[in-house]
């Protein structure tokens, strides 16, 4: 787990953009956090609430820094490895089930 100090984080509240109508364009509920020592930046505008966006942005910043510092041993790194292994296993199963045509197999050739 990454521990963040409040004075290492630069927080800005900016106006939102995109879907959500007039409300999201008029209010400054979008949170932009920057970790000063590393320069890592996170933007969150998932909800209309500033406080919820701040919590989500802080969580994302911690996860992002954890991934940078710990790599494959981080929480997100482990998730990525798990998904990669699952995808590889699925591909292997498909190859076994449907098979790859062998080079010696003449099924695709038109020669008599």
Secondary structure, 3 states (H helix, E strand, C coil): CCCCCHHHEEEEEECCCCCCHHHHHHCCCEEEEEECCCCEEEEECCCCCHHHHHHHHHHHHHHHHHHHHHHHHCHHHHHHHHHHHHHHHHHHHHHHHHCCCCCCCCCCCCCC
